[in-house]
């Protein structure tokens, strides 16, 4: 499955979360570290859902980048 991951750059770190998996978050010092950690977090999250007998949600979030003038 492919899930949308939202990355946010902070002043000293990067955060990541998955809109389709509430509570599935990660943070790292770099963008690459945050991506690696969120991949692991997704796998851990889904494993926990399977163990609890919860249904695995189908991805339903999408993303687009919209460019606008800030002037």
C-alpha positions in Angstrom: 0.0 0.0 0.0 1.0 3.6 -0.6 0.2 6.2 2.1 0.6 9.9 1.8 3.3 11.2 4.3 3.3 14.9 5.2 6.7 16.3 6.0 7.2 19.5 8.0 10.5 21.3 8.4 11.0 22.8 11.8 13.7 25.1 13.0 15.9 22.2 14.2 14.2 19.0 13.0 11.8 17.4 10.5 8.4 15.9 11.4 6.3 13.4 9.5 2.8 12.1 9.8 0.3 10.0 7.9 -3.2 11.4 7.5 -4.7 8.0 6.9 -3.1 6.5 10.1 -4.0 8.8 13.0 -1.2 8.8 15.6 1.4 7.5 13.2 4.1 10.2 13.5 7.9 10.5 13.4 10.6 13.1 13.8 14.2 13.2 12.7 17.1 15.6 12.5 17.1 15.5 8.7 14.4 15.0 6.0 16.0 11.6 5.2 15.9 10.5 8.8 12.3 11.5 9.2 11.4 9.6 6.0 13.2 6.5 7.3 11.6 6.7 10.7 8.1 7.3 9.3 8.5 4.2 7.1 9.3 2.2 10.3 6.5 3.8 12.1 4.0 2.9 9.4 5.1 -0.7 9.5 4.9 -0.8 13.3 1.5 0.9 13.3 0.1 -1.6 10.8 1.6 -4.6 12.7 -0.2 -3.3 15.8 -3.5 -3.0 14.0 -3.2 -6.5 12.6 -2.4 -7.9 16.1 -5.4 -6.1 17.5 -7.6 -7.4 14.8 -8.3 -4.0 13.4 -8.9 -3.5 9.7 -6.1 -1.9 7.8 -7.4 1.4 6.3 -7.2 1.8 2.6 -5.3 5.0 1.6 -7.7 7.8 0.8 -5.5 10.9 1.2 -4.0 12.7 -1.8 -1.6 15.6 -2.2 -1.0 18.4 -4.6 1.4 21.3 -4.6 -0.3 24.6 -5.5 1.8 27.6 -6.4 0.4 31.0 -5.7 1.8 34.5 -5.6 2.6 35.7 -2.1 2.8 39.4 -3.2 
